[in-house]
């Protein structure tokens, strides 16, 4: 066994972005979806609706995303207690997302330049993606009483990236997979109601602006006070009617490349018992005296305490002698 100290120039750190299909079963577009009457009728059904890729009682059923509706004033759902005006699941939902995303209970959501007291939230199940959602891959078709609209995020054309407590924030616009449909508004926004929402890839969440959707396709929320407006069901029906929900996940994998150099005068002898006599310490074969040869099969990475940290195996033995030099690249993913 031979050792050689690595220098700083032998290390290079790189980062690669890997994308993958989001939905279960490798489906690129979720064209059909299902809900669970048990979940919807339970306590959690007051706050959100889970959506599956198949019947909820199917063995392969898995939650793909959840839909919630938030309203600053508590409209669109029944009060917890009629003695406490405005305290309802929709108000709780609004506050929870505001704390998570904005981090300031005194600031409301602004889609484009339009401040809104309500939103729909699509939260992708955490098991569906690795690190984050992939900006520019969104293509969500929604149906309404006035037709259809396809939505995407503006990550491909944004001149700068906005950050808040939830990480990166992109505007939802009319378009598909990062391509904006300009129409009568060249930024892809609704003409009078701002953008169609926020795309928050780092927390796997899409916020939709009911004002913009109502103006464009007639998909409006029900803001009746102290009454269940079934708002998450309204958005679910719009997604189901659209028949296409495309979205990918993204993962950044860091890699440490280590370049191990075996120069012509190095690593030409072996301590293997088949190479050197254990009793005399002499070379067993005389022709190795003037022409030593070894076969490199393994590279071990040690720290300064001589502790083995990693092992790299070559795909095949590498012949080494005084006439040859080798440069071996070791890749460590983390």
C-alpha positions as CSV (number, residue, x, y, z in Angstrom):
1,X,0.0,0.0,0.0
2,X,1.3,3.4,-1.0
3,X,0.2,6.9,0.2
4,X,0.4,10.3,-1.4
5,X,-0.9,13.6,0.1
6,X,-3.5,15.4,-2.0
7,X,-3.0,19.2,-2.6
8,X,-5.8,21.8,-2.7
9,X,-5.6,21.8,-6.5
10,X,-6.7,18.2,-6.5
11,X,-10.2,19.1,-5.2
12,X,-13.1,20.6,-7.3
13,X,-16.6,21.1,-6.0
14,X,-19.5,21.0,-8.5
15,X,-23.3,21.2,-8.3
16,X,-25.7,19.6,-10.7
17,X,-29.4,20.1,-11.0
18,X,-31.5,16.9,-11.5
19,X,-35.2,17.1,-12.4
20,X,-37.8,14.4,-12.2
21,X,-41.5,13.8,-12.8
22,X,-43.5,14.8,-9.7
23,X,-46.6,12.6,-9.7
24,X,-46.8,9.0,-8.5
25,X,-46.2,6.3,-11.1
26,X,-44.0,8.5,-13.2
27,X,-47.0,10.4,-14.6
28,X,-45.9,13.6,-16.3
29,X,-49.4,15.1,-16.4
30,X,-52.1,14.4,-13.8
31,X,-55.2,14.2,-16.0
32,X,-57.5,12.5,-13.5
33,X,-57.6,12.8,-9.7
34,X,-59.8,11.7,-6.8
35,X,-60.7,12.7,-3.3
36,X,-61.6,10.8,-0.1
37,X,-65.0,11.3,1.4
38,X,-63.7,10.1,4.7
39,X,-61.0,12.8,4.8
40,X,-63.3,15.5,3.5
41,X,-66.0,14.6,6.0
42,X,-63.5,14.5,8.9
43,X,-62.0,17.3,11.1
44,X,-59.3,18.0,8.5
45,X,-61.9,18.5,5.9
46,X,-62.8,21.9,7.5
47,X,-59.4,23.2,6.3
48,X,-58.2,21.3,3.2
49,X,-59.0,18.6,0.7
50,X,-56.5,15.8,-0.1
51,X,-56.2,14.8,-3.8
52,X,-55.1,11.4,-5.0
53,X,-54.0,10.0,-8.3
54,X,-56.4,7.1,-8.0
55,X,-59.4,6.0,-5.9
56,X,-58.5,6.7,-2.2
57,X,-59.3,3.1,-1.2
58,X,-56.9,1.7,-3.9
59,X,-53.8,0.1,-2.6
60,X,-51.6,2.4,-4.7
61,X,-53.4,5.5,-3.7
62,X,-51.1,8.3,-2.6
63,X,-51.8,11.9,-1.8
64,X,-50.5,14.1,-4.6
65,X,-51.5,17.5,-3.3
66,X,-53.9,19.3,-1.0
67,X,-56.2,22.3,-1.7
68,X,-57.1,24.9,0.9
69,X,-58.9,28.2,0.8
70,X,-57.8,31.2,3.0
71,X,-59.8,34.4,3.7
72,X,-58.5,37.2,5.8
73,X,-62.0,38.0,7.1
74,X,-63.0,34.4,7.8
75,X,-65.6,34.3,5.0
76,X,-66.4,31.1,3.1
77,X,-66.7,28.9,6.1
78,X,-68.7,28.5,9.3
79,X,-67.5,30.2,12.4
80,X,-66.0,27.9,15.1
81,X,-68.3,29.6,17.6
82,X,-71.0,32.1,16.6
83,X,-70.0,34.2,19.6
84,X,-66.6,34.8,18.1
85,X,-67.3,36.7,14.8
86,X,-64.9,35.9,12.0
87,X,-63.0,33.1,13.6
88,X,-63.3,30.3,11.1
89,X,-61.2,27.7,9.2
90,X,-60.6,30.0,6.3
91,X,-59.3,32.8,8.5
92,X,-57.0,30.3,10.3
93,X,-55.8,29.0,6.9
94,X,-55.0,32.6,5.8
95,X,-53.1,33.3,8.9
96,X,-51.1,30.1,8.8
97,X,-50.0,30.7,5.2
98,X,-49.2,34.3,5.9
99,X,-46.9,33.4,8.8
100,X,-45.3,30.6,6.7
101,X,-44.7,32.6,3.6
102,X,-44.6,36.3,4.5
103,X,-43.7,36.1,8.2
104,X,-45.6,39.2,9.1
105,X,-49.1,39.1,10.4
106,X,-49.7,42.7,9.4
107,X,-48.9,42.2,5.7
108,X,-51.4,40.7,3.3
109,X,-50.8,38.9,0.0
110,X,-50.2,41.0,-3.1
111,X,-50.5,39.3,-6.5
112,X,-48.6,41.6,-8.8
113,X,-49.7,45.0,-7.6
114,X,-53.1,43.9,-6.4
115,X,-53.5,43.1,-2.6
116,X,-56.0,40.3,-2.0
117,X,-57.8,39.2,1.2
118,X,-58.2,35.6,-0.2
119,X,-56.4,32.9,-2.0
120,X,-56.5,29.2,-3.0
121,X,-53.5,27.2,-2.0
122,X,-52.2,24.0,-3.7
123,X,-49.7,22.3,-1.4
124,X,-47.8,19.5,-3.1
125,X,-47.3,16.5,-0.8
126,X,-43.8,16.5,0.5
127,X,-43.1,12.9,-0.6
128,X,-43.8,13.9,-4.2
129,X,-40.6,16.0,-4.6
130,X,-37.0,15.8,-3.5
131,X,-35.7,19.3,-2.8
132,X,-38.1,21.7,-4.5
133,X,-40.5,22.2,-7.3
134,X,-38.9,22.9,-10.7
135,X,-39.5,26.5,-11.8
136,X,-40.7,26.8,-15.4
137,X,-42.2,23.3,-15.4
138,X,-45.7,24.3,-14.3
139,X,-48.6,23.9,-16.7
140,X,-52.0,23.9,-14.9
141,X,-55.2,24.0,-16.9
142,X,-58.3,25.3,-15.0
143,X,-61.9,25.3,-16.2
144,X,-64.5,27.9,-15.3
145,X,-67.9,29.1,-16.4
146,X,-66.2,31.3,-19.1
147,X,-63.8,28.7,-20.5
148,X,-60.3,27.5,-19.7
149,X,-57.0,29.0,-18.8
150,X,-53.5,27.5,-18.6
151,X,-51.2,28.8,-15.9
152,X,-47.5,28.8,-15.4
153,X,-44.8,30.7,-13.5
154,X,-42.8,33.6,-14.8
155,X,-39.4,32.2,-13.7
156,X,-38.1,32.1,-17.2
157,X,-38.6,35.8,-17.9
158,X,-38.3,37.3,-14.4
159,X,-35.4,39.8,-14.4
160,X,-34.8,39.3,-10.7
161,X,-35.8,36.7,-8.1
162,X,-37.8,37.8,-5.1
163,X,-37.3,36.1,-1.8
164,X,-39.3,36.0,1.4
165,X,-39.6,33.7,4.4
166,X,-40.7,30.8,2.1
167,X,-37.7,31.2,-0.3
168,X,-38.1,32.1,-3.9
169,X,-41.3,33.7,-5.1
170,X,-42.5,33.8,-8.8
171,X,-45.7,35.2,-10.2
172,X,-48.3,32.9,-11.7
173,X,-49.2,34.0,-15.2
174,X,-51.2,32.9,-18.2
175,X,-49.0,30.4,-20.0
176,X,-47.5,26.9,-20.1
177,X,-44.2,25.5,-18.8
178,X,-42.6,28.9,-18.5
179,X,-43.9,30.3,-21.8
180,X,-46.2,33.3,-21.2
181,X,-49.3,33.8,-23.2
182,X,-49.4,37.5,-23.6
183,X,-52.8,38.1,-25.1
184,X,-54.0,41.6,-24.2
185,X,-51.6,41.9,-21.3
186,X,-47.9,41.4,-22.2
187,X,-46.8,40.2,-18.7
188,X,-49.4,37.4,-18.6
189,X,-51.4,39.0,-15.7
190,X,-55.1,39.4,-15.5
191,X,-55.9,42.9,-16.8
192,X,-57.5,44.4,-13.7
193,X,-56.7,41.8,-10.9
194,X,-52.9,41.4,-11.0
195,X,-51.1,38.1,-11.4
196,X,-52.8,34.8,-11.1
197,X,-51.0,34.0,-7.9
198,X,-47.6,33.0,-6.5
199,X,-45.4,30.0,-7.3
200,X,-43.3,29.0,-4.2
201,X,-41.0,26.2,-5.3
202,X,-39.0,25.9,-2.1
203,X,-42.0,24.9,0.0
204,X,-43.9,23.1,-2.8
205,X,-46.8,25.6,-2.8
206,X,-48.9,27.4,-5.4
207,X,-51.2,30.3,-4.4
208,X,-53.9,31.2,-6.8
209,X,-55.6,34.6,-6.9
210,X,-59.4,34.2,-7.0
211,X,-59.9,37.8,-8.2
212,X,-57.9,37.1,-11.4
213,X,-59.5,33.7,-12.0
214,X,-62.9,35.2,-11.6
215,X,-62.2,37.9,-14.1
216,X,-60.6,35.6,-16.7
217,X,-62.7,32.4,-16.6
218,X,-65.4,33.0,-14.1
219,X,-63.9,30.8,-11.4
220,X,-65.0,32.8,-8.4
221,X,-64.8,32.0,-4.7
222,X,-67.8,32.0,-2.3
223,X,-67.3,34.6,0.4
224,X,-70.6,34.2,2.2
225,X,-70.1,35.1,5.8
226,X,-70.5,32.2,8.4
227,X,-71.4,29.7,5.7
228,X,-69.5,26.8,4.1
229,X,-68.7,28.0,0.6
230,X,-67.0,24.7,-0.4
231,X,-64.3,26.8,-2.0
232,X,-61.6,24.1,-2.1
233,X,-64.1,21.9,-3.9
234,X,-64.6,24.7,-6.4
235,X,-60.9,24.7,-7.3
236,X,-60.7,20.9,-7.3
237,X,-63.6,20.8,-9.9
238,X,-61.7,23.4,-12.0
239,X,-58.6,21.3,-11.9
240,X,-60.6,18.2,-12.7
241,X,-62.3,19.9,-15.6
242,X,-59.0,21.2,-16.9
243,X,-57.7,17.7,-17.1
244,X,-54.0,18.6,-17.1
245,X,-51.6,19.4,-14.2
246,X,-48.0,19.2,-15.1
247,X,-45.2,19.9,-12.7
248,X,-41.7,18.5,-12.1
249,X,-39.4,18.3,-9.0
250,X,-35.8,19.5,-8.8
251,X,-32.8,18.5,-6.7
252,X,-29.4,20.0,-6.5
253,X,-26.7,17.4,-5.9
254,X,-23.3,18.6,-4.9
255,X,-20.3,16.6,-6.0
256,X,-16.7,16.7,-4.8
257,X,-14.3,15.7,-7.6
258,X,-10.9,14.4,-6.3
259,X,-8.1,14.0,-8.9
260,X,-5.7,11.3,-7.8
261,X,-2.4,11.4,-9.7
262,X,0.0,8.5,-10.1
263,X,3.2,9.8,-11.7
264,X,5.6,7.7,-13.6
265,X,8.0,7.1,-10.6
266,X,5.2,6.3,-8.1
267,X,3.1,3.2,-7.2
268,X,5.3,0.8,-9.3
269,X,5.9,-1.6,-6.5
270,X,3.6,-3.6,-4.3
271,X,3.6,-5.1,-0.8
272,X,1.4,-7.9,-1.8
273,X,2.8,-11.3,-0.7
274,X,2.7,-12.5,-4.3
275,X,5.2,-9.7,-5.1
276,X,7.7,-9.7,-2.2
277,X,9.0,-12.6,-0.2
278,X,7.7,-12.3,3.4
279,X,10.9,-13.9,4.8
280,X,13.6,-12.0,3.0
281,X,11.8,-8.9,1.7
282,X,13.1,-9.5,-1.8
283,X,11.2,-9.4,-5.1
284,X,10.0,-12.9,-5.9
285,X,10.4,-12.5,-9.7
286,X,13.8,-11.2,-10.9
287,X,12.3,-9.5,-14.0
288,X,10.5,-7.0,-11.6
289,X,13.9,-5.7,-10.5
290,X,14.5,-3.6,-13.6
291,X,10.9,-3.5,-14.9
292,X,8.5,-3.4,-11.9
293,X,4.8,-3.5,-12.7
294,X,1.7,-3.2,-10.6
295,X,-2.1,-3.2,-11.2
296,X,-4.0,-0.5,-9.5
297,X,-7.5,-1.7,-8.4
298,X,-8.5,0.5,-5.4
299,X,-8.1,4.0,-4.2
300,X,-8.5,4.8,-0.5
301,X,-9.0,8.3,0.8
302,X,-7.6,8.9,4.3
303,X,-7.5,11.8,6.7
304,X,-4.5,13.1,8.6
305,X,-5.1,10.5,11.4
306,X,-4.7,7.7,8.9
307,X,-8.4,6.9,9.1
308,X,-10.0,5.5,5.9
309,X,-12.9,7.8,4.9
310,X,-13.9,6.5,1.4
311,X,-13.0,3.8,-1.0
312,X,-13.1,4.0,-4.8
313,X,-13.0,0.8,-7.0
314,X,-11.7,1.0,-10.5
315,X,-13.8,-0.7,-13.2
316,X,-10.8,-2.8,-14.2
317,X,-7.2,-3.1,-13.0
318,X,-4.9,-0.4,-14.3
319,X,-1.4,-1.4,-15.3
320,X,1.3,0.8,-13.9
321,X,5.0,1.0,-14.5
322,X,7.8,3.6,-14.9
323,X,6.7,4.4,-18.4
324,X,3.1,5.2,-17.4
325,X,1.3,7.9,-15.5
326,X,-2.3,7.8,-14.4
327,X,-4.9,10.5,-13.5
328,X,-7.9,9.1,-11.8
329,X,-11.0,11.2,-11.0
330,X,-13.0,10.2,-7.9
331,X,-16.5,11.6,-7.6
332,X,-18.2,11.9,-4.2
333,X,-21.9,12.9,-4.2
334,X,-23.5,14.4,-1.2
